[in-house]
Amino acid sequence: MIIAIGILVDDSIFGNDNIQRRYKLGDSPLDGAITGVREVYPSIISSSLTIVVTFSTLLFLSGGNGAFIKALPSILITTIIASTVLSITLVPAWHSQACSP
């Protein structure tokens, strides 16, 4: 649970900080959100894919240990994918709407 919560907010914070940086450089809310996400989305996706691939190996465990641990990687992978999608789509869209005059 601690791993999932820590990783869940990390992508959105990373994108949000870059959007704020673009605003400070003088971009409009829409341009800042689009450009800010474009600059960091490769890093967000690659870090998320690394975590997904790492934890997906736990899905292949067999026996009692596999049955016991299967819930952890399943939930973690789902959480990471949802966090990545939201940090690239919903957070910038909300940010540009909240900052527009």
DSSP file (Angstrom, degrees, kcal/mol; ACC not computed):
  #  RESIDUE AA STRUCTURE BP1 BP2  ACC     N-H-->O    O-->H-N    N-H-->O    O-->H-N    TCO  KAPPA ALPHA  PHI   PSI    X-CA   Y-CA   Z-CA
    1    1 A M     >        0   0    0      0, 0.0     4,-2.4     0, 0.0     5,-0.2   0.000 360.0 360.0 360.0 -43.0    0.0    0.0    0.0
    2    2 A I  H  >  +     0   0    0      1,-0.2     4,-2.2     2,-0.2     5,-0.2   0.902 360.0  50.5 -63.7 -41.0    2.8    2.4    0.9
    3    3 A I  H  > S+     0   0    0      1,-0.2     4,-2.2     2,-0.2     5,-0.2   0.937 111.5  48.0 -61.5 -46.8    4.6    1.7   -2.4
    4    4 A A  H  > S+     0   0    0      1,-0.2     4,-2.3     2,-0.2    -2,-0.2   0.897 112.4  47.5 -63.9 -42.1    1.4    2.3   -4.4
    5    5 A I  H  X S+     0   0    0     -4,-2.4     4,-1.4     2,-0.2    -1,-0.2   0.916 112.3  49.7 -67.3 -42.4    0.5    5.6   -2.7
    6    6 A G  H  X S+     0   0    0     -4,-2.2     4,-0.7    -5,-0.2    -2,-0.2   0.904 117.4  39.7 -62.5 -42.0    4.1    6.9   -3.1
    7    7 A I  H  X S+     0   0    0     -4,-2.2     4,-1.0    -5,-0.2     3,-0.2   0.825 106.6  66.6 -76.8 -32.4    4.2    6.1   -6.8
    8    8 A L  H  X S+     0   0    0     -4,-2.3     4,-0.5    -5,-0.2    -2,-0.2   0.897 109.0  34.7 -57.8 -45.3    0.6    7.1   -7.4
    9    9 A V  H  X S+     0   0    0     -4,-1.4     4,-2.2     1,-0.2    -1,-0.2   0.651 100.9  80.1 -86.5 -15.1    1.2   10.8   -6.7
   10   10 A D  H  X S+     0   0    0     -4,-0.7     4,-2.3    -3,-0.2    -1,-0.2   0.909  91.4  48.6 -62.1 -45.9    4.7   11.0   -8.1
   11   11 A D  H  X S+     0   0    0     -4,-1.0     4,-2.3     1,-0.2    -1,-0.2   0.915 112.8  47.6 -62.2 -44.1    3.8   11.2  -11.8
   12   12 A S  H  X S+     0   0    0     -4,-0.5     4,-2.7     1,-0.2    -1,-0.2   0.884 111.7  49.9 -67.1 -38.1    1.2   14.0  -11.3
   13   13 A I  H  X S+     0   0    0     -4,-2.2     4,-2.6     2,-0.2    -1,-0.2   0.919 110.2  51.1 -64.7 -42.6    3.6   16.0   -9.1
   14   14 A F  H  X S+     0   0    0     -4,-2.3     4,-1.5    -5,-0.2    -2,-0.2   0.929 114.8  42.1 -60.8 -47.3    6.3   15.7  -11.8
   15   15 A G  H  X S+     0   0    0     -4,-2.3     4,-2.1     1,-0.2    -2,-0.2   0.902 113.5  52.7 -66.4 -41.7    4.0   16.9  -14.5
   16   16 A N  H  X S+     0   0    0     -4,-2.7     4,-2.4     1,-0.2    -2,-0.2   0.895 106.9  52.4 -63.3 -41.7    2.4   19.6  -12.4
   17   17 A D  H  X S+     0   0    0     -4,-2.6     4,-1.9     1,-0.2    -1,-0.2   0.895 110.3  48.0 -62.5 -39.6    5.8   21.1  -11.5
   18   18 A N  H  X S+     0   0    0     -4,-1.5     4,-2.1     2,-0.2    -1,-0.2   0.874 109.6  52.4 -71.0 -35.0    6.8   21.3  -15.2
   19   19 A I  H  X S+     0   0    0     -4,-2.1     4,-2.0     2,-0.2    -2,-0.2   0.927 109.4  50.1 -63.2 -43.8    3.5   22.9  -16.1
   20   20 A Q  H  X S+     0   0    0     -4,-2.4     4,-2.0     1,-0.2    -2,-0.2   0.890 108.3  53.2 -60.3 -39.3    4.1   25.5  -13.3
   21   21 A R  H  X S+     0   0    0     -4,-1.9     4,-1.3     1,-0.2    -1,-0.2   0.901 107.0  51.6 -62.0 -40.9    7.6   26.1  -14.8
   22   22 A R  H  <>S+     0   0    0     -4,-2.1     5,-2.1     1,-0.2     4,-0.3   0.883 107.7  52.7 -64.8 -37.3    6.1   26.7  -18.2
   23   23 A Y  H ><5S+     0   0    0     -4,-2.0     3,-1.5     1,-0.2    -1,-0.2   0.910 106.8  52.3 -63.1 -41.0    3.7   29.3  -16.7
   24   24 A K  H 3<5S+     0   0    0     -4,-2.0    -1,-0.2     1,-0.3    -2,-0.2   0.782 103.3  58.7 -66.4 -25.9    6.6   31.1  -15.1
   25   25 A L  T 3<5S-     0   0    0     -4,-1.3    -1,-0.3    -5,-0.2    -2,-0.2   0.528 128.1 -98.3 -79.6  -5.5    8.3   31.2  -18.5
   26   26 A G  T < 5S+     0   0    0     -3,-1.5    -3,-0.2    -4,-0.3    -2,-0.1   0.510  71.3 148.3 105.8   5.9    5.3   33.1  -19.8
   27   27 A D      < -     0   0    0     -5,-2.1    -1,-0.3     1,-0.1    -2,-0.0  -0.401  50.4-111.6 -71.2 150.0    3.2   30.4  -21.5
   28   28 A S     >  -     0   0    0      1,-0.1     4,-3.4    -2,-0.1     5,-0.3  -0.317  37.5 -99.1 -69.9 164.3   -0.6   30.7  -21.5
   29   29 A P  H  > S+     0   0    0      0, 0.0     4,-2.0     0, 0.0     5,-0.2   0.908 123.3  42.3 -55.5 -44.8   -2.5   28.2  -19.4
   30   30 A L  H  > S+     0   0    0      2,-0.2     4,-2.4     1,-0.2     5,-0.2   0.941 118.4  44.0 -68.8 -46.8   -3.3   26.0  -22.4
   31   31 A D  H  > S+     0   0    0      1,-0.2     4,-2.9     2,-0.2     5,-0.4   0.895 113.3  52.4 -64.9 -39.0    0.1   26.2  -24.0
   32   32 A G  H  X S+     0   0    0     -4,-3.4     4,-2.3     2,-0.2    -1,-0.2   0.898 111.1  46.7 -64.0 -40.3    1.8   25.7  -20.7
   33   33 A A  H  X S+     0   0    0     -4,-2.0     4,-1.9    -5,-0.3     5,-0.2   0.926 116.8  43.2 -67.7 -44.3   -0.2   22.6  -19.9
   34   34 A I  H  X S+     0   0    0     -4,-2.4     4,-2.3     2,-0.2    -2,-0.2   0.956 120.1  40.5 -67.3 -50.0    0.4   21.1  -23.4
   35   35 A T  H  X S+     0   0    0     -4,-2.9     4,-1.9    -5,-0.2    -2,-0.2   0.896 113.2  55.5 -66.6 -39.8    4.1   22.0  -23.6
   36   36 A G  H  X S+     0   0    0     -4,-2.3     4,-0.9    -5,-0.4    -1,-0.2   0.897 112.4  41.5 -61.0 -41.5    4.7   21.0  -20.0
   37   37 A V  H  X S+     0   0    0     -4,-1.9     4,-2.2     1,-0.2     3,-0.5   0.886 110.4  57.3 -74.2 -38.6    3.3   17.6  -20.4
   38   38 A R  H  < S+     0   0    0     -4,-2.3    -2,-0.2     1,-0.2    -1,-0.2   0.858 105.4  52.7 -59.0 -34.4    5.0   17.1  -23.8
   39   39 A E  H  < S+     0   0    0     -4,-1.9    -1,-0.2     1,-0.2    -2,-0.2   0.814 121.3  28.0 -71.9 -29.7    8.4   17.7  -22.2
   40   40 A V  H  X S+     0   0    0     -4,-0.9     4,-2.2    -3,-0.5     3,-0.4   0.544  90.8  92.6-112.5  -7.6    8.0   15.2  -19.4
   41   41 A Y  H  X S+     0   0    0     -4,-2.2     4,-2.7     1,-0.2     5,-0.3   0.846  83.6  56.9 -63.9 -32.3    5.7   12.4  -20.7
   42   42 A P  H  > S+     0   0    0      0, 0.0     4,-2.4     0, 0.0    -1,-0.2   0.920 110.4  45.7 -61.5 -38.3    8.5   10.2  -22.0
   43   43 A S  H  > S+     0   0    0     -3,-0.4     4,-2.2     2,-0.2     5,-0.2   0.901 113.1  49.6 -68.3 -40.4   10.0   10.2  -18.5
   44   44 A I  H  X S+     0   0    0     -4,-2.2     4,-2.0     2,-0.2    -1,-0.2   0.933 114.3  44.7 -64.1 -45.7    6.7    9.5  -16.9
   45   45 A I  H  X S+     0   0    0     -4,-2.7     4,-2.7     1,-0.2     5,-0.2   0.915 113.4  49.3 -67.5 -42.7    5.9    6.6  -19.2
   46   46 A S  H  X S+     0   0    0     -4,-2.4     4,-1.9    -5,-0.3    -1,-0.2   0.896 112.0  47.8 -67.3 -38.2    9.3    5.1  -19.0
   47   47 A S  H  X S+     0   0    0     -4,-2.2     4,-1.8     2,-0.2    -1,-0.2   0.897 113.5  48.5 -67.8 -37.7    9.4    5.1  -15.2
   48   48 A S  H  X S+     0   0    0     -4,-2.0     4,-2.5    -5,-0.2    -2,-0.2   0.911 110.4  50.6 -67.1 -41.8    5.9    3.7  -15.1
   49   49 A L  H  X S+     0   0    0     -4,-2.7     4,-2.7     1,-0.2     5,-0.3   0.876 107.5  54.7 -63.5 -36.8    6.8    0.9  -17.5
   50   50 A T  H  X S+     0   0    0     -4,-1.9     4,-2.2    -5,-0.2    -1,-0.2   0.925 110.9  44.4 -61.5 -44.5    9.9    0.1  -15.4
   51   51 A I  H  X S+     0   0    0     -4,-1.8     4,-2.5     2,-0.2     5,-0.2   0.910 113.5  50.5 -67.1 -42.4    7.7   -0.4  -12.4
   52   52 A V  H  X S+     0   0    0     -4,-2.5     4,-1.8     1,-0.2    -2,-0.2   0.928 112.9  45.6 -62.3 -45.6    5.1   -2.4  -14.3
   53   53 A V  H  X S+     0   0    0     -4,-2.7     4,-0.8     2,-0.2    -1,-0.2   0.906 112.9  51.4 -65.3 -40.9    7.7   -4.8  -15.8
   54   54 A T  H >< S+     0   0    0     -4,-2.2     3,-0.6    -5,-0.3     4,-0.3   0.939 116.2  38.3 -62.1 -48.1    9.4   -5.2  -12.4
   55   55 A F  H >< S+     0   0    0     -4,-2.5     3,-1.1     1,-0.2     4,-0.4   0.710 102.4  71.8 -79.6 -19.0    6.3   -6.1  -10.5
   56   56 A S  H >< S+     0   0    0     -4,-1.8     3,-1.2     1,-0.3     4,-0.4   0.768  84.6  69.5 -68.4 -22.0    4.8   -8.2  -13.3
   57   57 A T  G X< S+     0   0    0     -4,-0.8     3,-1.2    -3,-0.6    -1,-0.3   0.807  89.8  63.0 -63.7 -26.8    7.4  -10.9  -12.6
   58   58 A L  G X  S+     0   0    0     -3,-1.1     3,-1.2    -4,-0.3    -1,-0.3   0.729  89.5  68.5 -69.2 -20.8    5.6  -11.6   -9.3
   59   59 A L  G <  S+     0   0    0     -3,-1.2    -1,-0.2    -4,-0.4    -2,-0.2   0.707  92.5  60.3 -69.9 -17.9    2.5  -12.6  -11.3
   60   60 A F  G <  S+     0   0    0     -3,-1.2    -1,-0.2    -4,-0.4    -2,-0.2   0.422  75.2 116.5 -92.5   1.2    4.4  -15.7  -12.6
   61   61 A L    <   -     0   0    0     -3,-1.2     2,-0.2     5,-0.1     9,-0.1  -0.447  52.1-154.2 -67.5 142.7    5.0  -17.2   -9.1
   62   62 A S     >  +     0   0    0     -2,-0.1     4,-1.1     4,-0.1     3,-0.4  -0.654  45.4  25.0-114.1 172.1    3.3  -20.5   -8.6
   63   63 A G  H  > S-     0   0    0     -2,-0.2     4,-2.2     1,-0.2     5,-0.2  -0.309 114.6 -31.0  78.0-159.0    2.0  -22.5   -5.7
   64   64 A G  H  > S+     0   0    0      1,-0.2     4,-2.0     2,-0.2    -1,-0.2   0.865 138.5  53.2 -65.7 -37.8    1.0  -21.1   -2.4
   65   65 A N  H  > S+     0   0    0     -3,-0.4     4,-2.4     2,-0.2    -1,-0.2   0.908 109.4  49.3 -64.3 -41.2    3.4  -18.2   -2.5
   66   66 A G  H  X S+     0   0    0     -4,-1.1     4,-1.5     1,-0.2    -2,-0.2   0.911 111.6  48.1 -63.4 -43.5    2.1  -17.2   -5.9
   67   67 A A  H  < S+     0   0    0     -4,-2.2     4,-0.3     1,-0.2    -1,-0.2   0.867 114.1  48.3 -65.3 -35.4   -1.5  -17.3   -4.8
   68   68 A F  H  < S+     0   0    0     -4,-2.0     3,-0.4     1,-0.2     4,-0.2   0.906 118.8  36.1 -71.2 -42.2   -0.6  -15.2   -1.7
   69   69 A I  H >< S+     0   0    0     -4,-2.4     3,-1.0     1,-0.2    -2,-0.2   0.586  89.4  93.4 -91.0 -11.6    1.3  -12.5   -3.5
   70   70 A K  T 3X S+     0   0    0     -4,-1.5     4,-1.6     1,-0.3    -1,-0.2   0.789  80.4  58.7 -57.3 -32.1   -0.7  -12.2   -6.7
   71   71 A A  H 3> S+     0   0    0     -3,-0.4     4,-2.4    -4,-0.3     5,-0.3   0.874  99.0  59.1 -67.1 -37.0   -2.9   -9.4   -5.3
   72   72 A L  H <> S+     0   0    0     -3,-1.0     4,-2.5    -4,-0.2     5,-0.2   0.963 110.3  37.5 -61.2 -56.0    0.0   -7.1   -4.7
   73   73 A P  H  > S+     0   0    0      0, 0.0     4,-2.7     0, 0.0     5,-0.3   0.870 115.4  55.8 -66.3 -32.4    1.4   -6.8   -8.2
   74   74 A S  H  X S+     0   0    0     -4,-1.6     4,-2.0     2,-0.2    -2,-0.2   0.950 113.7  38.8 -62.4 -48.3   -2.1   -6.8   -9.8
   75   75 A I  H  X S+     0   0    0     -4,-2.4     4,-2.5     2,-0.2    -1,-0.2   0.903 116.8  51.3 -68.7 -41.3   -3.2   -3.8   -7.7
   76   76 A L  H  X S+     0   0    0     -4,-2.5     4,-2.4    -5,-0.3    -2,-0.2   0.913 110.8  47.5 -64.1 -43.3    0.1   -2.1   -8.0
   77   77 A I  H  X S+     0   0    0     -4,-2.7     4,-2.4     2,-0.2     5,-0.2   0.918 113.3  48.5 -64.5 -43.8    0.2   -2.5  -11.8
   78   78 A T  H  X S+     0   0    0     -4,-2.0     4,-2.3    -5,-0.3    -2,-0.2   0.910 112.4  49.2 -61.7 -42.6   -3.4   -1.2  -12.2
   79   79 A T  H  X S+     0   0    0     -4,-2.5     4,-2.6     2,-0.2    -2,-0.2   0.905 111.1  49.0 -64.4 -42.6   -2.6    1.7   -9.9
   80   80 A I  H  X S+     0   0    0     -4,-2.4     4,-2.4     2,-0.2    -2,-0.2   0.916 111.8  48.2 -65.4 -43.7    0.5    2.7  -11.9
   81   81 A I  H  X S+     0   0    0     -4,-2.4     4,-2.3     2,-0.2    -2,-0.2   0.928 113.7  47.2 -63.8 -44.0   -1.2    2.5  -15.2
   82   82 A A  H  X S+     0   0    0     -4,-2.3     4,-2.5    -5,-0.2     5,-0.2   0.910 112.1  50.5 -63.3 -41.8   -4.1    4.6  -13.9
   83   83 A S  H  X S+     0   0    0     -4,-2.6     4,-2.5     2,-0.2    -2,-0.2   0.897 110.4  49.6 -62.6 -41.1   -1.8    7.1  -12.4
   84   84 A T  H  X S+     0   0    0     -4,-2.4     4,-1.4     2,-0.2    -2,-0.2   0.933 112.2  46.9 -64.7 -46.4    0.2    7.5  -15.6
   85   85 A V  H  X S+     0   0    0     -4,-2.3     4,-1.7     1,-0.2     5,-0.4   0.924 115.1  46.2 -62.7 -44.4   -2.9    8.0  -17.7
   86   86 A L  H  <>S+     0   0    0     -4,-2.5     5,-2.5     1,-0.2     4,-0.2   0.883 110.1  53.1 -67.0 -37.8   -4.3   10.6  -15.3
   87   87 A S  H  <5S+     0   0    0     -4,-2.5    -1,-0.2     1,-0.2    -2,-0.2   0.767 114.8  41.8 -70.6 -22.8   -1.0   12.5  -15.0
   88   88 A I  H  <5S+     0   0    0     -4,-1.4    -1,-0.2    -3,-0.3    -2,-0.2   0.725 132.4  16.7 -93.3 -24.1   -0.8   12.8  -18.7
   89   89 A T  T  X5S+     0   0    0     -4,-1.7     4,-1.6    -5,-0.2    -3,-0.2   0.815 126.4  34.2-113.0 -62.8   -4.4   13.7  -19.5
   90   90 A L  H  >5S+     0   0    0     -5,-0.4     4,-2.8    -4,-0.2     5,-0.3   0.901 113.3  53.6 -72.5 -43.5   -6.6   14.8  -16.6
   91   91 A V  H  ><S+     0   0    0     -5,-2.5     4,-2.6     1,-0.2    -1,-0.2   0.936 112.6  43.4 -61.4 -48.3   -4.1   16.7  -14.4
   92   92 A P  H  > S+     0   0    0      0, 0.0     4,-2.6     0, 0.0    -1,-0.2   0.901 114.4  51.2 -64.2 -37.3   -3.0   19.0  -17.3
   93   93 A A  H  X S+     0   0    0     -4,-1.6     4,-1.6     2,-0.2    -2,-0.2   0.926 114.0  43.6 -64.6 -43.2   -6.5   19.5  -18.4
   94   94 A W  H  X S+     0   0    0     -4,-2.8     4,-2.6     1,-0.2    -1,-0.2   0.905 113.3  52.5 -66.5 -40.1   -7.6   20.4  -14.9
   95   95 A H  H  X S+     0   0    0     -4,-2.6     4,-1.7    -5,-0.3    -2,-0.2   0.915 108.7  48.6 -63.9 -43.5   -4.6   22.6  -14.4
   96   96 A S  H  X S+     0   0    0     -4,-2.6     4,-0.6     1,-0.2    -1,-0.2   0.845 113.8  47.4 -67.8 -31.9   -5.2   24.6  -17.6
   97   97 A Q  H  < S+     0   0    0     -4,-1.6     3,-0.3    -5,-0.2    -2,-0.2   0.876 111.7  49.9 -74.1 -38.3   -8.8   25.2  -16.7
   98   98 A A  H  < S+     0   0    0     -4,-2.6    -2,-0.2     1,-0.2    -1,-0.2   0.800 115.4  43.1 -71.1 -27.9   -8.0   26.2  -13.1
   99   99 A C  H  < S+     0   0    0     -4,-1.7    -1,-0.2    -5,-0.2    -2,-0.2   0.519  88.8 104.8 -96.7  -6.2   -5.4   28.7  -14.2
  100  100 A S     <        0   0    0     -4,-0.6   -72,-0.0    -3,-0.3    -3,-0.0  -0.503 360.0 360.0 -77.8 146.9   -7.2   30.3  -17.1
  101  101 A P              0   0    0      0, 0.0    -1,-0.1     0, 0.0    -4,-0.1   0.482 360.0 360.0 -69.9 360.0   -8.7   33.8  -16.6
